[in-house]
Amino acid sequence: MATFTVTHTQRVDGYAVVQTLEATEIGIGQSITVAGTTGFNGTFTVLAVPVYAFTGVDTEGDFTYDTDVLIPNQLLVASAGSDVARDAMSGTITWTQTCTWIVAADVLSWLGISVATANDTAFVGVCTDAANAWAYKARQMAGYQGESLSTAPSSAVKLGTIMYAAALYRERGSVDSFASFGDMAMTAPTGSMGQIMRLLGVRRAQVA
């Protein structure tokens, strides 16, 4: 969970723009909670991340902007109410990202093992959570926006996330790679990072 400071707000044509003090990584389609403001509190889905002053909605329903006025760190959301001119405002934006594309059972099924102790069970959970967070972030950085946090975009993405969680689990107790008893370095049976990247659809042209 991340919290950001609100500095300005405005509302035009049923849409509000909330500006933050710092840059955020919040993207289109993601959920934010605004609190501590006057007239702008609530939970919203981000519809745009404008870099210019918002001027309203045209007759075709498109957002319009004054491209002569550059304003950073803005988030645009649907907000019913009367128009409010842009003005200073105090408050916070809370952004919670909890990706649950895979669960521990998916990882154990792929590994083909049963955990032996409570510590093992906990560690599988940690690896699962880490893989979910990393895969979602990697997809975001590759340009995929507005994806569900609860449902993987495709079977390929889900498998890539599972494989990454499995790789993390298999590296337990090793120095820098897959743990083995061999004297020489060996390729991890959990699959290469290249394969994981291909399944996640990152570092290449987007194909969803």
C-alpha positions as CSV (number, residue, x, y, z in Angstrom):
1,M,0.0,0.0,0.0
2,A,1.3,3.5,-0.9
3,T,0.0,6.8,0.3
4,F,0.4,10.1,-1.6
5,T,-0.2,13.7,-0.6
6,V,-2.9,15.6,-2.4
7,T,-2.0,19.2,-3.4
8,H,-4.8,20.4,-5.8
9,T,-8.3,19.3,-7.0
10,Q,-10.8,20.3,-9.6
11,R,-14.1,19.0,-11.0
12,V,-15.4,19.7,-14.6
13,D,-18.3,18.0,-16.4
14,G,-18.6,15.2,-13.8
15,Y,-14.9,14.4,-13.7
16,A,-12.4,15.3,-11.1
17,V,-8.7,15.7,-11.3
18,V,-6.6,15.1,-8.2
19,Q,-3.0,16.3,-8.2
20,T,-0.3,14.7,-5.9
21,L,2.8,16.2,-4.5
22,E,5.0,13.4,-5.7
23,A,5.0,11.3,-8.9
24,T,3.2,8.1,-8.7
25,E,3.1,4.8,-10.7
26,I,-0.7,4.7,-10.6
27,G,-2.1,3.9,-14.1
28,I,-5.3,3.9,-16.0
29,G,-7.8,1.3,-14.6
30,Q,-6.4,1.2,-11.2
31,S,-8.3,1.9,-8.0
32,I,-7.4,4.8,-5.6
33,T,-9.0,6.0,-2.4
34,V,-9.1,9.7,-1.8
35,A,-9.5,10.9,1.9
36,G,-9.1,14.0,3.9
37,T,-10.3,16.4,1.2
38,T,-13.4,18.5,1.0
39,G,-15.9,17.2,-1.6
40,F,-13.6,14.7,-3.3
41,N,-13.4,11.8,-1.0
42,G,-14.2,8.2,-2.2
43,T,-12.8,5.2,-4.0
44,F,-12.4,5.7,-7.7
45,T,-11.1,4.1,-10.9
46,V,-8.4,6.1,-12.7
47,L,-9.6,7.0,-16.2
48,A,-6.7,9.1,-17.3
49,V,-3.3,10.3,-16.2
50,P,-3.2,13.8,-17.8
51,V,-0.1,16.0,-18.1
52,Y,-2.0,19.1,-19.1
53,A,-4.8,21.2,-17.5
54,F,-8.1,19.4,-17.8
55,T,-10.8,21.6,-19.4
56,G,-13.8,19.2,-19.7
57,V,-15.5,16.8,-22.1
58,D,-16.4,17.6,-25.7
59,T,-19.6,16.7,-27.5
60,E,-18.2,13.3,-28.5
61,G,-17.3,12.4,-24.9
62,D,-13.6,12.9,-25.2
63,F,-11.5,14.6,-22.5
64,T,-10.1,18.0,-23.5
65,Y,-7.0,19.7,-22.2
66,D,-5.3,23.1,-22.4
67,T,-1.9,22.0,-23.8
68,D,-0.4,25.3,-23.0
69,V,-0.6,24.5,-19.2
70,L,1.5,21.7,-18.1
71,I,0.5,20.1,-14.7
72,P,2.4,17.0,-13.5
73,N,1.2,14.2,-11.2
74,Q,-2.5,14.3,-12.1
75,L,-5.1,11.5,-11.8
76,L,-8.5,11.9,-13.5
77,V,-11.6,10.0,-12.2
78,A,-15.4,10.1,-12.6
79,S,-16.8,12.3,-9.8
80,A,-20.4,13.5,-9.7
81,G,-21.1,17.0,-8.5
82,S,-20.9,20.6,-9.5
83,D,-17.9,22.1,-11.2
84,V,-15.1,23.2,-8.9
85,A,-12.2,25.3,-10.2
86,R,-8.7,24.0,-9.7
87,D,-7.5,25.0,-6.3
88,A,-5.2,23.9,-3.5
89,M,-6.5,21.0,-1.4
90,S,-5.1,18.9,1.4
91,G,-5.7,15.2,1.7
92,T,-4.3,11.8,0.7
93,I,-4.5,9.2,-2.0
94,T,-4.1,5.6,-0.9
95,W,-3.2,3.1,-3.6
96,T,-3.3,-0.6,-2.7
97,Q,-2.0,-3.2,-5.1
98,T,-2.4,-6.9,-4.1
99,C,-2.1,-9.1,-7.1
100,T,-3.5,-12.6,-6.7
101,W,-3.0,-14.2,-10.2
102,I,-1.7,-17.4,-8.6
103,V,-2.0,-19.1,-5.2
104,A,0.4,-21.4,-3.3
105,A,-1.5,-24.5,-4.6
106,D,-0.6,-23.6,-8.2
107,V,3.1,-23.4,-7.3
108,L,3.1,-26.7,-5.4
109,S,1.2,-28.4,-8.2
110,W,3.8,-27.2,-10.7
111,L,6.7,-28.3,-8.5
112,G,5.0,-31.7,-7.8
113,I,5.8,-31.6,-4.1
114,S,4.1,-31.6,-0.8
115,V,5.6,-29.3,1.8
116,A,7.0,-31.0,4.9
117,T,6.8,-28.3,7.6
118,A,4.9,-25.1,8.5
119,N,8.0,-23.2,7.6
120,D,7.9,-24.7,4.1
121,T,4.2,-23.7,3.7
122,A,5.0,-20.2,4.8
123,F,7.9,-19.9,2.4
124,V,5.8,-21.1,-0.5
125,G,3.3,-18.4,0.4
126,V,6.1,-15.8,0.4
127,C,7.3,-16.9,-3.0
128,T,3.8,-16.8,-4.4
129,D,3.2,-13.3,-3.1
130,A,6.5,-12.1,-4.4
131,A,5.9,-13.7,-7.9
132,N,2.5,-12.1,-8.1
133,A,3.8,-8.6,-7.2
134,W,6.8,-8.9,-9.6
135,A,4.8,-10.2,-12.5
136,Y,2.2,-7.5,-12.2
137,K,4.9,-4.9,-11.9
138,A,6.8,-6.3,-14.9
139,R,3.6,-6.2,-17.0
140,Q,2.9,-2.6,-15.9
141,M,6.4,-1.5,-16.8
142,A,6.0,-3.2,-20.2
143,G,3.0,-1.0,-21.0
144,Y,0.1,-3.2,-20.0
145,Q,-2.3,-1.0,-18.2
146,G,-5.7,-1.6,-16.4
147,E,-5.2,-5.3,-15.8
148,S,-7.2,-7.1,-13.2
149,L,-5.3,-7.7,-9.9
150,S,-7.4,-10.9,-9.2
151,T,-7.4,-12.7,-12.6
152,A,-4.3,-13.3,-14.8
153,P,-4.6,-11.7,-18.2
154,S,-4.0,-15.1,-19.9
155,S,-3.0,-18.7,-19.3
156,A,0.5,-17.9,-20.5
157,V,0.9,-15.0,-18.0
158,K,-0.4,-17.3,-15.2
159,L,2.1,-20.0,-16.1
160,G,5.0,-17.5,-16.2
161,T,4.0,-16.2,-12.8
162,I,3.9,-19.8,-11.4
163,M,7.3,-20.6,-12.9
164,Y,8.8,-17.5,-11.3
165,A,7.4,-18.4,-7.9
166,A,8.8,-22.0,-8.3
167,A,12.2,-20.6,-9.2
168,L,12.2,-18.5,-6.1
169,Y,11.2,-21.5,-4.0
170,R,13.9,-23.7,-5.6
171,E,16.6,-21.1,-4.9
172,R,16.0,-21.4,-1.1
173,G,19.4,-22.0,0.6
174,S,21.4,-21.4,-2.5
175,V,23.9,-18.5,-3.0
176,D,22.7,-17.1,-6.3
177,S,20.8,-19.7,-8.3
178,F,19.0,-23.0,-8.3
179,A,20.1,-25.1,-5.3
180,S,21.7,-28.4,-6.3
181,F,24.3,-30.9,-5.1
182,G,26.3,-30.7,-8.3
183,D,29.8,-29.2,-8.4
184,M,29.1,-27.4,-11.7
185,A,26.5,-24.8,-12.4
186,M,23.4,-26.2,-13.9
187,T,20.2,-24.9,-15.5
188,A,17.3,-24.7,-13.1
189,P,14.5,-27.2,-14.1
190,T,12.0,-24.5,-13.2
191,G,12.7,-22.8,-16.5
192,S,14.9,-19.9,-17.7
193,M,14.1,-16.3,-17.1
194,G,13.8,-15.9,-20.8
195,Q,10.9,-18.4,-20.9
196,I,9.3,-16.7,-18.0
197,M,9.6,-13.3,-19.7
198,R,8.1,-14.7,-22.9
199,L,5.1,-16.1,-21.1
200,L,4.6,-12.8,-19.2
201,G,4.8,-10.9,-22.5
202,V,7.5,-8.5,-21.3
203,R,10.6,-7.1,-22.9
204,R,9.1,-7.7,-26.3
205,A,6.2,-6.4,-28.4
206,Q,2.9,-6.6,-26.6
207,V,0.6,-9.5,-27.5
208,A,-1.4,-9.7,-24.3
